[in-house]
């Protein structure tokens, strides 16, 4: 049985996509990053792009 921790929020679809996008960006893998954004519906693409940009800015400020 997997331990999911009571009361812990499960990552949303957007959270998972953003994690992948940030990981691909950090690895400097633009082809993989393109695949993420090319295959999303427009509305979801905008949401992911907004959150992705926020995450990148936060990472940049931590460096």
C-alpha positions as CSV (number, residue, x, y, z in Angstrom):
1,X,0.0,0.0,0.0
2,X,1.4,3.4,-0.9
3,X,1.7,6.0,1.8
4,X,0.0,9.1,0.5
5,X,-0.1,11.0,3.8
6,X,-3.4,12.0,5.2
7,X,-4.4,15.6,4.3
8,X,-1.6,16.1,1.8
9,X,-2.6,17.8,-1.4
10,X,-2.0,15.7,-4.5
11,X,-0.3,17.5,-7.4
12,X,-2.7,18.6,-10.1
13,X,-2.2,18.0,-13.8
14,X,-0.9,21.5,-14.2
15,X,1.6,21.0,-11.3
16,X,2.9,17.8,-12.9
17,X,3.3,19.5,-16.3
18,X,5.1,22.5,-14.7
19,X,7.5,20.2,-12.9
20,X,8.3,18.5,-16.2
21,X,8.7,21.8,-18.0
22,X,11.1,23.2,-15.3
23,X,13.1,19.9,-15.3
24,X,13.5,20.0,-19.1
25,X,14.4,23.7,-19.0
26,X,17.1,23.0,-16.3
27,X,18.4,20.2,-18.5
28,X,18.4,22.5,-21.5
29,X,16.3,20.1,-23.5
30,X,14.2,22.4,-25.7
31,X,12.8,19.6,-27.8
32,X,11.2,18.0,-24.8
33,X,9.9,21.4,-23.6
34,X,8.4,22.0,-27.1
35,X,6.5,18.6,-26.9
36,X,4.9,19.7,-23.6
37,X,3.6,23.0,-24.9
38,X,2.7,21.7,-28.4
39,X,0.4,19.1,-27.1
40,X,-1.7,21.1,-24.7
41,X,-5.1,22.8,-25.3
42,X,-4.7,26.6,-25.5
43,X,-6.4,27.3,-22.2
44,X,-4.2,24.8,-20.3
45,X,-1.2,26.0,-22.2
46,X,-1.7,29.5,-21.0
47,X,-2.1,28.3,-17.4
48,X,1.0,26.2,-17.5
49,X,3.0,28.9,-19.2
50,X,2.0,31.4,-16.5
51,X,2.9,29.1,-13.6
52,X,6.1,27.9,-15.4
53,X,7.3,31.5,-15.8
54,X,6.6,32.2,-12.1
55,X,8.6,29.1,-11.1
56,X,11.5,30.1,-13.3
57,X,11.6,33.6,-11.8
58,X,11.6,32.1,-8.3
59,X,14.4,29.7,-9.2
60,X,16.4,32.6,-10.7
61,X,16.0,34.6,-7.5
62,X,17.3,31.7,-5.4
63,X,20.5,31.4,-7.4
